[in-house]
Every structure is written in C-alpha cells, then in structure tokens.
C-alpha cells in the first residue's frame, strides 16, 4: 500500500514506544490526517507502567548500538523543539560508578516518608579530613551528597556529552499530547483480538472499552504492537516476558547535583535489623547495587534489583508493590547519603520491564511476517532512551515499508518469533 493511500493505523500500548510511534507518524512527511487515521489504544492510562516509573537515563553508551545514536540525537532535537528542559526535565548530566560502605542506623529520616526533624548538615561542610577521603576516592567536588566515611571509590561512566536524562512520565505524556494535537485519537481499552486474513494481512482490532465495557472493533490497515511486557498476551508469537522492578522517589534534605550513580554498597553485619516502616522478610545480601538519579526540582530517584515473584498482572493498574522491597532501597541509599536519609520519601512504586526471551536479546522492531503487523517491544531498561529512535523507525515502516534511519536487521522480529 502506498503512503498516499488511505490508512487506518492502530497502535497498541500507551507507553513510551507507543507514544513516540504516534508522535513520529504524525510528523512523517507523507502523513495526511485526511487520509491517515491513527488510533492509540491503551488498557489503563498513558505512561501507567514502566514508562512512568523508570529512571529516565539517556546514554550514548546504552544498547543496542544500532539505534542508540539515533535515539539519543532525537531526544536532544525533541527537547529543543518542544522546550523539553521545562516540559519533561531534559538535561545533560554526569554518570558514575560509586563503591561505598553502608552505615548502620542511618534509616531514621526516611522510614515513614517524613523528613527528619532537626538540623540537616550538608556534605558541603566537609572538614579537611573528610575532603581528603573523597579526594583520594576520586569523587568529583560537586558530587557532595555521599557520606565521606562511606565512599571507597568512584569512576566516571559518562559526561554531559554522552549522558542525559528526562522525567519518563512527563516525557511520555508529552509525546502523547503532541501526537494528539496532530490528530491521533487516544482510546482507553484492552485489546482482545487482532483480526488478520490470509494473503492480505491485518483487517481489524477489537478492544473492550474501559468505560463502557463494550466490545468495539475498528478497521486496521497497519497495527503496531508496542505493549511492553504485555506484548505476548496480545501477540502470542512474541517471546517477551516481564520482570518486576521497584523504585522510590525522595525529596533530598538539600538540593543535590546532577548525577546518575550506579552504586556498589557493602552492607555491615546486622544491617536492617532495626524497626522499619515494613520489616524485610528476607535477608539482605552482603553487597547491594541500587541506582540513584538526581532529577531537576530537587528530586532523587532510586531503584533496586528486579524479581519474578509475582506474575504479570492484567494491566498496569493491577501491579503489586512490595513495600518491604521499597524500604530496602530507602535504607540502602540512606546508609551512604545523609541528604537522602534526611529527605522525604514521595513515592514507593513498582512496574514491569519487558525482556526478550531469545539469545539475540532485544528490542524487536519491525515486520512480523503478517502484512501490516509491526512489532516494537522488548526494550528492557532502555525503553525511554530508545523510544524516539524506535518511534521514528516505526513511522518509516508504516509509510515507506522499511527502516531508513538505522540498520536494524539484527532487531528483526521474524528472527525470533515463535
């Protein structure tokens, strides 16, 4: 079908991949709203899953290398065009690996999500001995929100030329809003069937409307399945599963500098054996590795390791948050930072990350072998980073029948569909 012909394009999934696909489809040179209808179907709400609860790290050193440069560049262009600095917190940052020793009894300030009372002394006031310790560890002078007695070593992973960040919820919802302004229809409903006909490909999509519960069928010439960890439930041949991940957000006691930090924290014996908001029902490892991202507007995001303890629920609204796992993250970061220890916990949350169950890894972007049916899913922890690049490539598949902006043969879904 030529790009000038009438098209009914249905995008399934209102996370970052679906929203950037909708955005770039409406910006494609041959897009004509009088001929091309675009419907974005989302089961619960836009950015309700990982796209609203991720860290938002962007990096030229991310993976896969065949789409990272494209997507990183598009992030910068989108921020410049749409005031991303103010609209979704786009900024260039430093990123590093920090090794530290955790401290006992450093959980007081964050246990109940309330700021600690009394004076909070910033590490800006380090004495000569403390400054000597962090200097010896290689810690940058402006990375002054880690306890001097905890820090063992620091190494830089990325600088503002190679690393940036966005607030994922604000970025994803902005992409949806910008797509809607250009004619995309956003509908809340759970997809129950993609109808195909032998030889001619996709024909329609049926969904259950969230408000009315009514089954509605819409015609489709092109269908983009971008439902993250729910992709396999909509398109069973896709080898994609979900891994649960917990995170918290904290308002630090004082503003913290723009760094994304991958930690390696050695916990002392007896760590966690104090009264906490929710006592952990499992032993702590000797070493833990929470990631900590400072965000604009004095917010810090921290996440822990993933788990497969709870199966993928029906929708993002049904995700179960384990408060004990959230508390573990809070206690871990509090053990190495006074500013985080004495801050206020503003969110405890969980989401599911999509993983491709194939030796080639993911994501999977492109044709499925069914005419008009495209797949864009399995982006693991780099969905926000690779969202714009994926969206642009999907727009090229829809209107030109092939990817033009990047060589993505290794990401071809047909290589791994079961």
C-alpha positions in Angstrom: 0.0 0.0 0.0 1.4 3.4 -1.0 1.8 6.0 1.7 -0.7 8.2 -0.2 -3.4 5.6 0.2 -6.0 5.6 3.0 -4.6 4.1 6.2 -6.2 3.0 9.4 -3.2 2.8 11.8 -3.7 1.2 15.3 -1.0 1.4 17.9 -1.5 -0.9 20.9 0.1 0.3 24.1 0.3 3.8 25.6 3.9 3.6 27.0 6.9 5.3 25.6 7.2 3.2 22.5 3.5 3.6 21.5 3.5 7.3 22.2 6.7 8.1 20.3 5.4 5.9 17.4 2.3 8.1 17.4 4.3 11.3 17.5 6.6 10.4 14.6 3.8 9.0 12.5 2.2 12.4 12.7 5.5 14.2 11.8 6.2 12.0 8.8 6.4 14.0 5.5 3.6 11.9 3.8 1.3 12.0 6.8 -2.1 13.4 5.9 -4.8 13.4 8.6 -7.5 13.4 5.9 -6.3 10.1 4.7 -4.4 8.6 7.6 -6.3 7.8 10.8 -4.2 6.9 13.8 -5.7 5.3 16.9 -3.6 4.7 20.1 -5.1 2.1 22.3 -4.1 1.8 26.0 -5.6 -0.5 28.5 -5.3 1.6 31.7 -3.6 5.1 31.3 -0.8 6.7 29.3 2.6 6.0 31.0 0.9 3.8 33.6 3.7 1.3 33.6 7.5 1.4 33.3 7.3 4.4 31.1 6.0 6.4 34.0 8.1 4.8 36.7 11.5 4.3 35.1 14.7 6.3 35.8 14.8 8.3 32.6 18.6 7.9 31.9 19.8 8.6 28.4 23.2 7.5 27.2 25.3 7.1 24.1 26.8 4.1 25.8 23.5 2.3 26.1 22.4 -0.6 23.9 21.7 -1.8 21.2 24.3 0.3 19.4 22.4 0.3 16.1 19.6 2.6 17.4 21.2 4.3 20.4 22.9 7.2 18.5 19.7 7.9 16.5 17.5 8.0 19.6 19.9 10.0 21.7 20.1 12.6 18.9 16.3 12.7 18.6 16.0 13.3 22.3 18.1 16.4 22.0 16.1 17.6 19.0 12.7 17.0 20.7 13.9 18.9 23.8 15.0 21.8 21.7 11.8 21.9 19.6 9.3 21.4 22.4 11.0 23.0 25.4 11.9 19.7 26.9 14.0 21.3 29.6 10.9 22.7 31.3 8.3 20.3 29.9 9.9 17.0 30.8 13.2 17.7 32.6 15.6 17.1 29.8 19.2 17.9 30.8 22.8 16.7 30.3 24.3 15.1 33.3 27.3 13.2 34.7 27.1 9.4 35.4 29.5 7.3 37.5 30.1 4.1 39.4 30.4 4.6 43.2 31.6 1.9 45.6 30.8 2.6 49.3 30.4 1.0 52.7 26.9 1.3 54.2 26.4 2.6 57.7 24.3 1.1 60.4 21.3 3.0 61.9 21.0 5.5 59.1 17.4 4.9 58.2 15.7 7.2 60.7 14.8 10.1 58.4 13.0 8.1 55.7 11.2 5.4 57.4 7.7 6.8 57.3 8.1 9.1 54.3 8.5 12.1 56.5 11.5 14.5 56.6 13.7 14.1 59.7 13.3 16.7 62.4 16.3 18.9 63.5 19.2 20.3 61.6 20.4 18.6 58.5 24.1 19.3 57.8 25.0 19.1 54.1 28.2 17.4 53.0 29.2 20.8 51.5 30.5 21.4 55.1 33.1 18.6 55.0 36.1 19.1 57.1 39.6 18.7 55.9 39.8 15.0 56.8 36.6 14.2 55.0 37.7 16.2 52.0 40.9 14.2 51.9 38.9 10.9 51.9 36.7 11.8 49.0 39.5 13.3 47.0 41.5 10.1 47.4 38.5 8.1 46.3 38.2 10.2 43.1 34.9 11.7 43.9 34.1 15.0 42.0 33.8 18.1 44.1 30.2 18.7 43.2 29.1 15.2 43.9 28.8 16.2 47.6 25.8 14.2 48.7 27.5 11.0 49.7 29.0 10.4 53.2 32.7 10.8 53.2 33.2 8.0 55.6 31.3 5.6 53.2 32.9 6.4 49.9 35.6 4.0 48.7 36.0 4.7 45.0 34.4 6.5 42.1 34.8 6.2 38.4 33.1 8.2 35.6 30.9 6.3 33.2 29.6 9.2 31.2 29.7 13.0 31.0 27.3 15.7 29.6 28.5 14.9 26.1 27.3 11.3 26.3 24.7 11.2 29.1 21.4 13.0 29.7 18.1 12.4 31.4 14.4 13.1 31.2 11.5 12.6 33.6 9.9 9.5 32.0 6.3 10.2 32.9 6.4 13.8 31.8 8.2 12.8 28.6 5.8 10.0 27.7 2.7 12.0 28.4 4.1 15.0 26.4 4.7 12.7 23.4 1.1 11.6 23.6 -0.2 15.1 23.9 1.9 16.3 20.9 0.6 13.4 18.9 -3.0 14.1 19.9 -2.6 17.7 18.7 -1.8 16.4 15.2 -4.8 14.1 15.0 -4.1 10.9 17.0 -7.1 9.5 18.8 -6.2 8.1 22.2 -8.7 5.5 23.4 -8.6 3.6 26.7 -9.5 -0.1 26.2 -8.0 -3.6 26.4 -7.3 -5.3 23.0 -8.9 -8.7 22.8 -8.2 -9.6 19.1 -6.2 -8.6 16.1 -8.1 -10.0 13.0 -6.0 -11.0 10.0 -6.9 -12.5 6.7 -4.6 -14.9 4.8 -2.8 -13.1 2.0 -4.0 -9.6 2.8 -2.8 -9.2 6.4 -4.4 -7.2 9.2 -8.0 -6.4 8.9 -9.2 -5.0 12.3 -8.6 -4.7 16.0 -11.2 -5.5 18.7 -10.9 -4.0 22.2 -13.0 -3.8 25.3 -13.7 -0.1 26.1 -12.5 0.8 29.6 -15.5 3.0 30.5 -18.4 1.1 29.0 -17.1 -2.5 28.8 -18.4 -2.7 25.3 -16.5 -4.7 22.7 -15.6 -2.4 19.8 -14.0 -3.3 16.5 -12.1 -0.8 14.4 -10.7 -1.3 10.9 -6.9 -1.5 10.5 -4.5 -1.5 7.6 -1.5 -1.2 9.9 -1.1 -2.4 13.5 1.8 -1.6 15.8 2.1 -3.9 18.9 4.0 -1.9 21.5 2.6 -3.2 24.7 5.9 -3.7 26.6 5.7 -6.8 28.9 2.1 -7.3 27.9 3.0 -7.8 24.2 2.9 -11.6 24.3 -0.7 -11.5 25.6 -1.7 -9.5 22.6 0.5 -11.2 20.1 1.4 -14.7 21.4 4.3 -15.4 19.0 6.4 -12.6 20.6 8.9 -14.1 23.0 8.6 -11.2 25.5 8.2 -11.6 29.3 8.1 -9.1 32.2 10.3 -8.6 35.2 9.1 -6.6 38.2 11.2 -3.7 39.4 10.7 -1.5 42.4 11.7 2.2 42.9 11.3 5.1 45.1 11.5 8.9 44.8 12.9 11.1 47.5 13.0 14.9 48.1 16.5 15.3 49.5 17.0 17.5 52.5 19.1 19.9 50.4 19.3 20.1 46.5 21.7 17.6 45.0 23.9 17.9 41.9 23.1 16.4 38.5 24.5 12.9 38.6 23.2 9.4 37.8 25.0 7.0 40.1 25.4 3.2 39.9 26.3 2.1 43.3 28.0 -0.9 44.8 27.3 -0.8 48.6 28.9 -3.2 51.1 26.5 -3.7 54.0 27.8 -4.1 57.5 26.8 -7.1 59.6 23.4 -6.7 61.2 22.1 -4.2 58.6 18.4 -3.8 58.5 17.8 -5.3 62.0 16.0 -2.2 63.2 12.4 -1.1 63.4 11.4 0.0 59.9 8.3 1.1 58.0 7.9 -2.5 56.8 10.4 -5.1 58.1 12.1 -7.0 55.3 11.0 -10.7 55.2 14.2 -11.7 53.5 17.9 -11.4 54.4 20.0 -8.6 52.9 22.8 -9.5 50.6 26.3 -8.5 51.6 26.5 -6.2 48.6 23.6 -4.3 47.0 23.6 -2.2 43.9 20.8 0.5 43.9 20.9 3.1 41.2 20.4 6.7 42.2 19.4 9.5 39.7 19.3 13.1 40.8 16.5 14.9 38.9 15.6 18.6 38.5 13.3 20.2 41.1 15.1 18.6 43.9 14.0 15.0 43.4 16.1 11.8 43.6 15.0 8.5 42.0 16.4 5.2 43.3 15.7 1.7 42.1 16.7 -1.8 43.2 17.1 -5.2 41.6 14.3 -6.9 39.7 12.3 -10.0 40.7 9.9 -12.6 39.1 8.0 -13.4 42.3 4.6 -12.0 41.1 3.3 -12.9 37.7 2.5 -10.1 35.2 -1.0 -8.7 36.2 -3.8 -7.9 33.8 -2.9 -4.2 33.4 -0.6 -1.6 34.9 -3.3 -0.6 37.4 -3.0 -4.1 39.0 0.7 -4.1 39.6 1.5 -5.1 43.2 4.1 -3.0 45.0 6.1 -4.8 47.7 6.6 -2.1 50.4 9.4 -4.1 52.0 11.4 -4.0 48.8 10.9 -0.3 48.5 12.0 0.1 52.1 15.2 -1.8 51.4 16.0 0.7 48.6 15.4 3.6 51.0 17.6 2.0 53.7 20.4 1.2 51.2 20.7 4.8 49.9 20.2 6.3 53.4 23.2 4.2 54.5 25.5 6.2 52.2 23.9 9.6 52.0 22.7 12.0 54.7 20.8 14.1 52.2 18.7 11.1 51.1 18.4 9.7 54.7 17.1 13.1 55.9 14.8 13.6 52.9 11.1 12.9 52.4 10.0 9.7 50.5 7.4 10.8 48.0 6.7 7.6 46.1 7.0 3.8 46.6 6.2 2.0 43.3 6.7 -1.0 41.1 6.5 -1.7 37.4 7.4 -4.5 34.9 10.2 -4.3 32.4 9.9 -6.1 29.0 12.6 -8.7 28.3 13.1 -10.6 25.0 13.4 -14.3 25.7 15.9 -15.1 22.9 19.6 -15.4 22.5 19.7 -12.3 20.3 18.2 -10.1 23.0 16.1 -7.1 22.2 14.4 -5.0 21.4 12.3 -6.3 18.5 11.4 -3.7 15.9 9.9 -4.2 12.5 7.8 -6.6 10.5 6.3 -9.9 11.8 5.6 -11.7 8.6 2.0 -10.7 8.7 1.3 -7.9 6.3 0.6 -4.7 8.1 1.5 -6.1 11.6 4.5 -4.5 13.2 6.2 -5.2 16.5 8.0 -2.7 18.7 8.7 -4.1 22.1 11.3 -5.7 24.4 13.3 -2.6 25.2 14.3 -3.8 28.8 15.6 -0.9 30.9 16.4 1.3 27.9 12.9 2.0 26.7 13.0 5.7 27.5 16.4 6.1 25.9 15.4 4.2 22.7 11.8 5.4 22.5 12.3 8.2 20.0 14.5 6.1 17.7 12.0 3.3 17.7 9.1 5.6 17.0 10.9 7.1 14.0 11.7 3.7 12.6 8.1 2.5 13.1 6.9 5.6 11.1 9.2 4.6 8.3 8.0 1.0 8.3 4.4 2.2 8.1 4.8 4.8 5.4 7.8 3.5 3.4 7.7 -0.2 4.2 11.3 -0.3 5.5 13.6 1.3 8.1 15.7 4.2 6.7 17.3 5.9 9.7 19.2 2.9 11.1 20.3 -0.5 10.1 18.2 -2.7 12.4 18.4 -6.1 10.7 19.6 -7.7 14.0 16.4 -6.5 15.6 14.1 -8.0 13.0 11.2 -9.8 14.9 11.0 -12.5 12.3 14.3 -13.9 13.5 12.9 -14.9 16.9 9.1 -15.2 16.6 7.8 -18.5 17.9 
